Amino acid sequence: MSKMSREELVQHLTPPPGITMPPYPAKRDKIYRLALVMLVLGLLGEAIASLIHSHLLQFWMQGWISASLIVAGWTFLVWLKQWRWIVRSLVILGLVLWPLWPLGGWALSLAGSAIMAAKETHCFHFWAGKVIPWYSVTLGILLILHVTEPYLGLAWLGLAALWLSLVLGRAKLPLFEV
């Protein structure tokens, strides 16, 4: 991330004229950051479950990840309410589909998380946010192709590492309040 002064950060987070944002208290930003930490833990759990061939653990880790993404999607700071609702819709549908059609649930959850990562990169120039959307597409292809679990576990581990990098970068920034 490029260095931004507090004033530059405030100016960067101030919506342009004509866009009204609902209040975004610092507490909401704390919840968002915690949800991203829970996402990373879920991705690590998914990687471990794949590596040890535990289908039951994989199932529950997908639920954990989906729930983390719902919290993150609900506390996500973005000016345009259409983008907020797109992300929220994707992650909610990802959770709904999780027990019924896990592959479809993954598709929607990964899409929602990719949008969040891209937005973080747009605002704060995190390198991982440029990679996460493309990595998620690649992971989705691996899921469709039914790649064997040790390789899939390594792929999940890679996604967890990318998100961890983004979460650590976000942790260096002050809490946001709009």
Secondary structure, DSSP 8 states (H G I E B T S, - for coil): -----HHHHHHHHS--TT-------HHHHHHHHHHHHHHHHHHHHHHHHHHTT-HHHHHHHHHHHHHHHHHHHHS---S-HHHHHHHHHHHHHHHHHTTT-HHHHHHHHHHHHHHHHHHHHHHH--HHHHHHHHHHHHHHHHHHTT--HHHHHHHHHHHHHHHHHHHHHHHTS-----
